[in-house]
Structure formats: structure tokens, C-alpha cells
Amino acid sequence: MKRLCYEIELCCFLGFNNQAFLKTNEKRGNRIMRVLLSFILIGSFLITPSVILAETFLSDDFNGTIVNSERWHIPTWKWSGDGTFVGRTQFRCVPSPLPEAENSNGKILLETYNPTANIPGDSFYGTDLISNQLFSSGKGISIKVRAKMNTSQRGMVGGIFLYVLKSGSNTLHDEIDFELITNIPDKVQTNIYSNEPLDEGHPILLSYNSGSITDYHTYEIQWQPNRVSWFVDGSLVRTETENVPTGPMWFHLNIWAPAEEWELAYDPDFQPVGGPKENQEYWMSVDSVSIQSFTPAPRKSNLAPIMLHLLFDENQ
């Protein structure tokens, strides 16, 4: 190796301008150039990105004291069964204010007292924060969120997901999600629906490499026309090529308390309260959201081994 480095330095010093040197050391010079070219070739394959990011559709670091109304909204109540009541939770609706932002985090809030309840103490008061913009997969779209649950209280779910109800239906929908379930703090649930009822879907629970739902993690969904991939802290954790949604969807951040029908996430000891003095607050902190289009990077060529062979073939 030292000899090779010396040869490279000598060649650079002479600049290959000395014809006698080149003539008597042609084979050695070719060998050096092959080594240099091989380093360049190998490096080009090692650093090729998996995706090439393009246009940014939404970027929010939640600076300020309240979530930005130019990017987000909460639902408007229309009728019973319109999706604003989920499990045991009534989502706050217009004209309620948008969620607070605190320490550059969006505060997705769940309260044990619901001031809008017909019967005090029969439901929780949660948040469903929705993007103002619809997103389509295009060639590919990346949804990246850094978030954590600020509580280990059992019986809650924090949602990070794409969602849309199909036109003319109250049950058929598309959805791609991460769910942070406080009953299972060392795992995160992923799920997917394509024109399917509001039912179980296709859930898979996945363990964290480190930490839990109460630690900050970066959750990413990569949605392409024929594939959906989920990443946690940059590591691929799931890929699906079936049940892939095709139409545009809204992006949601929510928190709610499931009913007993979802046994995995329900806790009978976690109950709503009947008055404001008894109210307890729990939330999901969202540090940042970034939604960008991307193009899958070109596949790595199978010609690399052949090219390396040619570079080092002494007969060339």
C-alpha cells in the first residue's frame, strides 16, 4: 500500500509529462489509473440515495403559540356519525380554536372532561388536526414526522396518518398510518386500507430499536403508486405492495381514547370525568412535519463487477 501511494504521488509530481517515464512505466501507470478509477466507481455506487427529494408541499416546525391556520384545520361537526366522534372521544370542532404550540411543538391534546357532552362524563375531548392540503402519491411522496407521546397513561392512541373517506360512503376509506398506543409503549403499530371499511385493516406491531412512544422518534411514510414503506428513525420497518391507496388523502395528527371494542388499546380504568375541576390533560408532542414529493433513485447497475474486472484485467 505504501508503495502504491508513493507511485501515485510520484505520478502526480511528474504530471505524466516526462515521456521517458511514461514509456518505461506504462504498465505501472495503467495499474495506478485503474485503482483510482475503481475508487471513483465504487464510491458512486455506495453513495447513491434511495430516493431523490423534489418539491416540498408542507413543512412545519410549530413555532409560535398556536398551530398555523394556513396549514391546518380541525373538523366541522356535520351530523352524528360524521367521523368527529371516535371510540369514546369527541374531537374538538369549529369554532374551537386550533391546538396550541408550545416549545416549538404542536400540542395534540386529549382531555378527560368534554365540555360539549350531552351527558357529562360520558366521553373524552380529543384533537384531530388535519392538513389544509390534499396529497396524492404522484411518483412518490414522503411524510416525515418527529413526535412523541407525553404520557404513559394507558388507554390512548396518538395517530400519524393519511386518510380520506370515499365519495358517497361513510365507511369505505383509504388510510396509511402509524399509531402510538399507550398500552404497548415499546411498539408502534402500522396499518393500511384501500377502499375498505372502517374496521381492523392490516395492522402490524413493530418494536422500537431503542426507546418507546414517550421518546421522540422520526416516523416516515413513503407512498408510491404501487408500494408503501414505513420507516422509524430512518430504518425501514415495513413495506406493502398490496392494498395500496390510489386517490388523494388528507394528512392527520390526532389523539383519542378507544372504546372496549378495540381491546388492544382500551383501558377500563381510564375514564372521562363529569366536571372541569376533575379534568386531566394528555397530549402528543409533534416537533416537526415535512411532506415532500420524491422520485425513486435509479437502480444500481449490474455492470459494476464487469467494469471492475475490465479495470484490473492486465491484458486490457
N, C-alpha and C positions, 0 to 999 in steps of 0.2 A: 504493500500500500504506500509506504514511504517513497519507494522507487517510482511508483506511478505518479504521485504528487509532484516529485521532482521533475519528471518528464513533462507534466502539464505546465509547470512553472517555466521550465526551460523553453518549451514551445511558445508560450505567451511572450517571453522575453525576446526571443528571436523574431517573433511575429511571422514566422514561416516565410520570411523574405530571403533568407540565405538558401540559394538553390542547391548548393552542395549539401547542406544539412538535410534538406528535403529529399534529395536524391538518395543519400546513404541511409536515411532513416524513414523511408516512405512507409514501410510496414508498421514501424513503431508509431508513427504519426497517425496512420489509419486506425490503429488499435485505440489510441487516445481519443480520437474523434468519435469512435463507436461508443466508448464508455460515456463520454459527455452526452451524446445523443440519447443513449439509453436512459440516463438520469432524467433528461427532459421528458422522454416518452412515458416513463413510469410515473413521474410526478403528475403529468397531465391526467392520467387515469385515476390516481389516488385522490386528487382534489376536485374531481367532477362532482358538482352538487346534485342531489336527488331531484330538486325542483328549482325552477328559475322564477323568482317572485317578480310580479309586474305591478299592476295597479292596486293602490290602497283604497278600499271602499269605506272603511271605518277604522278610526284609531282614537282611543280614549284612555287617558291616564287618570281621569276623575279628579282633576284639580278643581279647586273651588269648594263651595259649601253645599251645592246641590247638583244633582245629575243634569247634564246639558239637554235641554228640551229640543235642540236642533238635531240631536242624535237619537233620543229615546222618548218613549211614552209609556204610560200604563193603560190598561184596558178601560173601555167604556162599558158599563153594565147595560145589557140589552134585554135579556129575559132569563128566567131560571133555566139553567142548563146550557148557558152560552159559553161555558168554559172558565168563567170567573170564580167559580166555586169548585175546589178540587179536594178530594179526601174529606178532611174536617176543616178546611181553610177557605175563608172568603178573601180573595185578593182585593187590595185597595183599588178603587176605580176612580176615574174622573168624577168629581172635581178635586179629589185628594191631591196633595202636592206630590211631585216626583221625589224619589228617595234622596236622602242626604248623602253628601260626600264628606268623608272625614279622614284626615291624614292621607290625602290622595288615594282614597279607596272608596268605591261605590259601596253603600251600605244597604244590602238586600235584606230587609227586616221582616221578622216574624214576631207578632205579639200574642200573648195568651188572652188578652181581652180584645174582643171585636166590638167596637162601638156601633157598628151597623147591624148587629144581630137582631133578628126578630125576637128571639128568646135569649136573654143574657146568659152567657156561659155555655152556649151550645156549639161554638165554633171559634177557631183562631182567626187572626187577621194577618195575612201574608202579603207578599210582594211578587208581582210578575212584571219585570222590566223588559220592554220589547223595543227592538230597533225600529227606527222610522223607515228603514230601507229594506226592501225585499232582496234576497240574494239567490242567484242561480249558480249552478255548478260551472257553467262555461266549459273551458278546457280543464279547469281545476280551480278550487277556492280553498284557502286556508283560514280557519277560525282559531285564533290562539288567545287563551285567557289565562291570566295568573290570578289565582284565587285561593281562599281557604274558608273553612267553617270556623266561626269564632266561639264555638261551644261544643262540648262533648255530651250535652243533654240528649238522651235517646228520644226517638220518635219524630225526627225531622229529616227532610230531604232538601238539599240545595241542587238546583238544576242549571246546567250549562248546555244549551241545545238549540238546534234549528227545528222549526215546527210550522206546519200550515194545515188547516182543515181543508179538505177537498170541497170544491164548489157544490152547493146543494146538499151537503151532508153535515150532520152533527157528530159523526163518529169516525168516518173514514179520513185518514190523515197521513201525512208524511212527517217523519221525525228522525233526527240523528242526535244522540245525546250522551253527555256524561251526567251521572247522578252521584252526589256525595251524601251517603246515607249514614246518619249518626249512629245507628245501631251496629254498623260494621265499619268502624273508623279506620281500620288498616287496609281497606279495599275501596276501589271505586267501581261503580257499575257503568257499563256502556250498553247502549241499546239502539235499535234501528227499526223503522217501519216504512213501508212503501205502499201507499193506498190501502192501509189496513185499519181495522177498528181500534178504538182506544182500549187496548187490552194489554196482555203481557208483553207482546212484541218478541224480540230476540235478544234477551239480556245476557250479558256475560260479566261476572265479577272478576276483577283483576287486582292483585296485590301491588302495593307500592314497593319500589326498591328501597326506599327509606321514608321515614316519617309516616304521617297519617293525614286524614282530611282536615285536621286542625293546623297543619303546616301549609305554608304556601307551596303550591305546585303549579307548573305550567301545563295546561290542558289544551291539546290541539286536535282539531278535526280537519282532515284533508278529504274534501268531497270532489270526486271526479265523475264523469258521466257513467262509468262502469265500475266504480270502485270507491269505497270509503275506508279510510285509515284513521285510527285513533293513536295519539302519542301522549305520553306523560313524561314531562321533563326531558323532552327530546328523544325518548325511546319509543319505538313502535310497539304497541301492546295488542293491537287487533287490526285485522283487515277483512272486509267483506266485499264480495263481488256479486252477491245475491241480495234481493230486497233493497236495491239502491234507489232512493227517491230521484225523480226526474224533474219535477217542477220547482219553481222558486219557493223559498221559505223565509220566514221572519227569524231573527235571532233573539233568544230569550235568556234572561237570568232570573231565576225565581227561588223561592223558599216556601215550604208548606209542610203541614203535618198530615200524613196519610191516615186513612181510616183502617179498621181492622181487616178489611178485605185484602190489603197488602200486608200480609203477616210479617214479611221480612223487615219492613220499615216501621211498622206500628209499635207503639208502646202504650199499654193500658194505663200506666202510671203518669203519663204526660197528658194533662187535661187542660182545657180552656177555663178561664175564670169569669165570674159574673160581674165584676166591677173594676173600674180603673185603678183603684188603690192596690189591688192584688196583681196588677199587670206586670209581666216579666217580658223583657226583650231579648231576642236572639237574632243573630244575623250571619250572613255570608259576606265576607270582605272580598271585593273584586279590585285588584290593584291595576289591572290593565286589560283592554280588549283590542285586538288587532285582526281585521278581516281583509285579506288580500287575494287577488287572483294569482294563479301561478300556471306555468307550463311545465309539464314533466321534462326533465333533462334528457337529452339523447342517451340511448342505451350505450353502454361501454362496448367498444368493438372487440370482436373475437380475433381481430388481426394482430393484436398486441404480441402474443407469443411468436407469431410468424415473423413480425418485424424485428423482434429482439433476436431471433435466430439468424436473420439475414445480417443484422448489425455485427454479430460476432462470428459469422461464417468467414473463416480465414481465406476461403477460396474466392470471396467476392472482391 
